[in-house]
Amino acid sequence: MLNASIVLFNHYIDDIKPLVESLRSSALMNDVFLIDNSPAEVVGFRNLPAVYIFNNKNLGYGAAHNIALHKTLEQNVLYHLVINPDIQLDYRILDELTDYMDKNPDIGHIMPRVLNPDGTIQYLCKLLPRPSDLLFRRFLPTGWTQKSNEHFELRKSGYDKIMEVPYLSGCFMLLRTEALKNVGLFDERFFMYPEDIDLTRRIHRKYKTIFYPNVSVVHHHARASYQNVRLLAVHVWNLVRYFNKWGWFFDKERKKVNEFVLRKLDLL
């Protein structure tokens, strides 16, 4: 009924083992795929209760997950969970999330509430981004962008109710296989970062993309591009590719979708 995939890059077994074991504890779980983009194979991963696939090169985040997603499509498994290796969860939340999707077949993608290790909320429900939403807040002082950032992240919604959101974080994406058949998989032109925006947006065109706060996971978020100049360059270049695809300042769909979401949440 459910497959899951985790993309690895220079990870240690002890970092991954608890998550794999949590996922395997679910009676819903069919296969857990470990897709390794590292430069060297870690043989010990083959001893975990998962399907280990070593790529021998860094394919990028979306392309690596697509390897597992293709297998899910071939197996005709109903749901697929794209999950980051730095997520901590109680496997029982998968029952509630899939049950909610079973009862609402118009949902193509669902994300639970995501918490920091200290229990505070990570604001990962967002509008479709304008260039300023992603680029200005990366390079300008926080005080200059705080108000627009809070608007972009829908903070006034309270994050305390089920809501339809056009951009959900890629750290935990529970996807309906049927939706992937209709809209496609991750766009492999994006090596890293905006692939979750792009896929959520395409799913949102035909299905509901839902934030479900009744269950939660913990995300040990590193924000690597804020600490590594090379990753920052990768981040920016892929954002350029995203806006080249969807439009920089003239994006009628973005305006229409965002206005609909804000109106529905009574935030206009």
C-alpha positions as CSV (number, residue, x, y, z in Angstrom):
1,M,0.0,0.0,0.0
2,L,2.9,2.4,0.7
3,N,6.5,2.7,-0.4
4,A,9.0,5.2,0.9
5,S,12.3,6.7,-0.5
6,I,15.2,8.4,1.3
7,V,18.0,10.0,-0.7
8,L,21.4,9.7,0.9
9,F,24.6,11.7,0.4
10,N,27.6,10.9,2.7
11,H,25.3,9.7,5.5
12,Y,26.2,7.3,8.2
13,I,24.3,4.1,9.0
14,D,23.5,5.3,12.5
15,D,21.9,8.4,11.1
16,I,19.5,6.4,8.9
17,K,18.8,3.3,10.8
18,P,16.2,4.7,13.3
19,L,14.2,6.2,10.4
20,V,14.3,3.0,8.4
21,E,13.2,1.0,11.4
22,S,10.3,3.4,12.1
23,L,9.1,3.1,8.6
24,R,9.4,-0.6,8.5
25,S,7.3,-0.8,11.7
26,S,4.3,0.3,9.8
27,A,2.1,-2.5,8.6
28,L,1.3,-0.4,5.5
29,M,4.9,-0.4,4.4
30,N,5.8,-2.3,1.2
31,D,9.4,-1.2,0.3
32,V,11.7,1.4,1.8
33,F,14.2,2.6,-0.9
34,L,17.6,4.0,0.1
35,I,18.9,5.9,-3.0
36,D,22.6,6.7,-2.4
37,N,24.1,9.6,-4.3
38,S,27.4,9.4,-2.4
39,P,30.8,9.1,-4.1
40,A,31.5,5.8,-2.3
41,E,29.2,2.8,-1.5
42,V,28.4,2.0,2.1
43,V,28.0,-1.7,2.2
44,G,26.4,-1.6,5.6
45,F,23.3,0.0,4.2
46,R,22.6,-3.4,2.6
47,N,22.1,-4.9,6.0
48,L,19.2,-2.5,6.8
49,P,15.6,-3.7,6.1
50,A,15.5,-1.6,2.9
51,V,16.2,-1.7,-0.8
52,Y,19.7,-0.1,-1.2
53,I,20.5,1.5,-4.6
54,F,24.0,3.0,-5.1
55,N,24.2,5.4,-8.0
56,N,28.0,5.9,-8.0
57,K,27.4,9.6,-8.7
58,N,25.3,12.5,-7.4
59,L,22.2,12.5,-9.6
60,G,20.5,15.2,-7.7
61,Y,17.6,15.0,-5.2
62,G,14.6,14.7,-7.6
63,A,16.3,12.4,-10.0
64,A,17.3,10.0,-7.2
65,H,13.8,9.9,-5.8
66,N,12.5,9.3,-9.3
67,I,14.3,5.9,-9.3
68,A,12.2,4.8,-6.4
69,L,9.0,6.5,-7.8
70,H,9.3,4.5,-11.0
71,K,9.5,1.3,-9.0
72,T,6.4,2.4,-7.1
73,L,4.5,3.0,-10.4
74,E,5.7,-0.4,-11.7
75,Q,4.4,-2.1,-8.5
76,N,1.2,-0.2,-8.6
77,V,1.5,0.7,-5.0
78,L,-1.2,3.2,-3.9
79,Y,1.0,5.8,-2.0
80,H,4.7,6.9,-2.0
81,L,6.4,8.8,0.8
82,V,9.3,11.0,-0.1
83,I,11.1,11.7,3.1
84,N,14.3,13.4,4.2
85,P,16.9,11.4,6.2
86,D,16.7,14.0,9.0
87,I,13.1,13.3,9.8
88,Q,12.0,11.6,13.0
89,L,8.6,10.1,13.2
90,D,6.2,7.7,14.9
91,Y,5.2,5.2,12.3
92,R,1.6,5.3,13.5
93,I,1.1,8.7,11.8
94,L,1.2,6.9,8.5
95,D,-2.0,5.1,9.3
96,E,-3.8,8.4,10.0
97,L,-2.4,10.2,6.9
98,T,-3.2,7.4,4.5
99,D,-6.6,6.9,6.1
100,Y,-7.4,10.6,5.5
101,M,-6.3,10.2,1.9
102,D,-8.4,7.1,1.5
103,K,-11.4,9.0,2.5
104,N,-10.5,12.0,0.3
105,P,-9.5,10.6,-3.1
106,D,-9.1,14.2,-4.5
107,I,-6.0,14.6,-2.3
108,G,-2.8,14.1,-4.3
109,H,-0.2,15.2,-1.7
110,I,-0.3,15.6,2.1
111,M,2.1,16.9,4.7
112,P,1.8,16.7,8.5
113,R,2.8,19.5,10.9
114,V,6.6,19.6,10.9
115,L,8.4,20.6,14.2
116,N,11.8,21.6,15.2
117,P,13.6,19.4,17.8
118,D,12.6,21.9,20.5
119,G,8.9,21.5,19.6
120,T,8.4,24.8,17.7
121,I,6.7,24.8,14.3
122,Q,8.6,24.9,11.1
123,Y,6.6,27.2,8.7
124,L,6.6,25.0,5.6
125,C,3.2,25.9,4.2
126,K,3.8,28.5,1.5
127,L,2.3,30.4,-1.4
128,L,3.6,29.9,-4.9
129,P,6.8,32.0,-4.7
130,R,7.7,35.2,-6.4
131,P,11.4,35.8,-7.0
132,S,11.4,38.2,-4.0
133,D,10.1,35.5,-1.7
134,L,13.0,33.2,-2.4
135,L,15.9,35.4,-3.4
136,F,15.4,38.6,-1.3
137,R,15.0,36.7,2.0
138,R,18.2,34.8,1.3
139,F,20.4,37.8,0.8
140,L,18.7,40.7,2.6
141,P,18.7,41.2,6.4
142,T,15.9,39.4,8.2
143,G,14.3,42.6,9.4
144,W,13.8,43.8,5.9
145,T,11.9,40.8,4.8
146,Q,10.1,39.6,7.9
147,K,6.7,40.9,7.0
148,S,6.7,39.5,3.5
149,N,8.2,36.3,4.7
150,E,5.4,35.8,7.2
151,H,2.9,36.4,4.5
152,F,4.6,34.0,2.1
153,E,4.7,31.3,4.9
154,L,1.0,31.8,5.7
155,R,1.9,32.3,9.4
156,K,-1.4,34.1,10.2
157,S,-3.2,30.9,9.4
158,G,-2.1,29.6,12.8
159,Y,-0.9,26.3,11.4
160,D,-3.7,24.7,13.5
161,K,-6.2,23.5,10.9
162,I,-6.3,21.4,7.8
163,M,-5.7,23.6,4.8
164,E,-5.0,23.4,1.1
165,V,-1.6,24.8,0.3
166,P,0.1,25.1,-3.2
167,Y,3.6,24.7,-2.0
168,L,4.5,22.1,0.7
169,S,8.0,21.2,1.8
170,G,9.9,18.3,0.2
171,C,11.1,17.0,3.6
172,F,7.9,14.9,3.9
173,M,5.7,14.4,0.8
174,L,3.1,11.6,1.0
175,L,2.0,11.3,-2.6
176,R,-0.8,9.5,-4.3
177,T,0.6,7.3,-7.1
178,E,-2.4,8.1,-9.4
179,A,-1.5,11.8,-9.1
180,L,2.1,11.1,-10.2
181,K,0.8,9.1,-13.2
182,N,-1.2,12.2,-14.2
183,V,1.3,15.0,-13.6
184,G,4.7,13.3,-13.8
185,L,7.5,12.8,-11.3
186,F,10.2,15.3,-10.1
187,D,11.5,17.5,-12.9
188,E,15.1,16.4,-13.2
189,R,16.3,19.7,-14.5
190,F,16.3,20.8,-10.9
191,F,19.4,19.3,-9.3
192,M,18.4,20.4,-5.8
193,Y,15.9,22.7,-3.9
194,P,13.0,23.9,-6.0
195,E,11.9,20.4,-7.2
196,D,9.4,20.2,-4.3
197,I,7.8,23.6,-5.3
198,D,7.5,22.4,-8.9
199,L,6.0,19.0,-8.1
200,T,3.5,20.3,-5.5
201,R,2.5,23.0,-8.0
202,R,1.8,20.5,-10.7
203,I,-0.2,18.2,-8.4
204,H,-2.1,21.2,-7.1
205,R,-3.4,21.8,-10.6
206,K,-5.4,18.6,-10.5
207,Y,-5.6,17.5,-6.9
208,K,-5.7,18.9,-3.4
209,T,-2.3,19.5,-1.7
210,I,-3.1,19.4,2.0
211,F,-1.4,20.4,5.2
212,Y,-2.7,18.1,8.0
213,P,-1.7,19.3,11.5
214,N,-3.4,16.6,13.5
215,V,-0.1,14.5,13.4
216,S,3.5,15.8,13.4
217,V,7.1,14.8,12.6
218,V,10.4,16.3,13.8
219,H,12.7,17.7,11.2
220,H,16.4,18.2,12.2
221,H,16.8,20.8,9.4
222,A,20.4,21.8,8.6
223,R,19.8,24.5,6.0
224,A,23.0,23.5,4.3
225,S,23.0,26.2,1.6
226,Y,23.2,28.8,4.4
227,Q,26.5,27.3,5.5
228,N,28.1,26.3,2.2
229,V,29.0,28.6,-0.6
230,R,28.9,25.9,-3.3
231,L,25.5,24.8,-2.2
232,L,24.3,28.4,-2.2
233,A,25.4,28.7,-5.8
234,V,23.5,25.4,-6.6
235,H,20.5,26.8,-4.8
236,V,20.4,30.1,-6.6
237,W,21.0,28.5,-10.1
238,N,18.2,26.1,-9.6
239,L,15.8,28.9,-8.5
240,V,16.7,30.6,-11.7
241,R,15.7,27.5,-13.6
242,Y,12.4,27.4,-11.7
243,F,11.5,30.9,-12.6
244,N,12.6,30.4,-16.2
245,K,10.1,27.5,-16.3
246,W,7.1,29.2,-14.6
247,G,7.7,32.9,-15.1
248,W,9.5,35.6,-13.1
249,F,7.2,38.6,-12.8
250,F,4.4,37.5,-15.1
251,D,2.8,34.3,-13.8
252,K,-0.9,34.5,-14.1
253,E,-1.4,31.1,-12.5
254,R,0.7,32.0,-9.5
255,K,-1.4,35.1,-8.9
256,K,-4.7,33.3,-9.3
257,V,-3.7,30.4,-7.0
258,N,-2.3,32.6,-4.3
259,E,-5.3,34.8,-4.2
260,F,-7.6,31.8,-4.0
261,V,-5.6,30.4,-1.1
262,L,-5.5,33.7,0.8
263,R,-9.2,34.3,0.3
264,K,-10.0,30.7,1.5
265,L,-7.9,31.2,4.6
266,D,-9.4,34.7,5.2
267,L,-6.0,36.3,4.9
268,L,-6.6,38.9,2.2
